Amino acid sequence: EAQVTQNPRYLITVTGKKLTVTCSQNMNHEYMSWYRQDPGLGLRQIYYSMNVEVTDKGDVPEGYKVSRKEKRNFPLILESPSPNQTSLYFCASSPDGGSGANVLTFGAGSRLTVL
Amino acid sequence: GNSVTQMEGPVTLSEEAFLTINCTYTATGYPSLFWYVQYPGEGLQLLLKATKADDKGSNKGFEATYRKETTSFHLEKGSVQVSDSAVYFCAPPVPSGGSYIPTFGRGTSLIVHP
């Protein structure tokens, strides 16, 4: 089944404890992206990647890192999480992001709580 | 930044009522326009898309027409059901450095009562 898989789905952690949210897609998509969803703010882009080894900042990159060493994986890294990073996170992918014509496939979401 | 304006919710309707969720955008010449839907506890999924000006996208009774002259892509449904309760996102791709980056409106929550 074609899908985007995120892990963990739920996580409670403490301030300053590094964590990684993994994202993997099995559709050979070139474009991958991370979003956070907060009440009243909608969906905001954190980072995106047009292809392997190419990543760019989105609207809210502060406090996050990403890497794209292989096409299928796009992990989101929080080096020193803080409570304002408590949010619902979504990973998404599409065949390519540059054309603007492709549909995004989303993961099921990862709910992160930072105490 | 975000170049799309989407009506704020929540929108609360009774079953079988007519639905309109407004979406307007600021740029021109989009390759496509999209509406995504997020059902409770799930990720977003495509609801419909339009691939050029004056094109109408439709799915599950929902429709939206890419209106270049009014820079709008309003979502409509003639008769909503309880199962349509969800959050709806207008999603025009934003031009950036010769490419287009997917972007999203703030989302409109729809609540349909029996």
Boltz contact constraints between the chains, C-beta under 6 A:
constraints:
  - contact:
      token1: [A, 42]
      token2: [B, 106]
      max_distance: 6.0
  - contact:
      token1: [A, 42]
      token2: [B, 107]
      max_distance: 6.0
  - contact:
      token1: [A, 43]
      token2: [B, 104]
      max_distance: 6.0
  - contact:
      token1: [A, 90]
      token2: [B, 43]
      max_distance: 6.0
  - contact:
      token1: [A, 98]
      token2: [B, 99]
      max_distance: 6.0
  - contact:
      token1: [A, 100]
      token2: [B, 31]
      max_distance: 6.0
  - contact:
      token1: [A, 100]
      token2: [B, 93]
      max_distance: 6.0
  - contact:
      token1: [A, 100]
      token2: [B, 100]
      max_distance: 6.0
  - contact:
      token1: [A, 101]
      token2: [B, 31]
      max_distance: 6.0
  - contact:
      token1: [A, 101]
      token2: [B, 32]
      max_distance: 6.0
  - contact:
      token1: [A, 103]
      token2: [B, 46]
      max_distance: 6.0
  - contact:
      token1: [A, 104]
      token2: [B, 102]
      max_distance: 6.0
  - contact:
      token1: [A, 106]
      token2: [B, 43]
      max_distance: 6.0
  - contact:
      token1: [A, 106]
      token2: [B, 44]
      max_distance: 6.0
  - contact:
      token1: [A, 107]
      token2: [B, 43]
      max_distance: 6.0
  - contact:
      token1: [A, 108]
      token2: [B, 43]
      max_distance: 6.0
  - contact:
      token1: [A, 109]
      token2: [B, 43]
      max_distance: 6.0
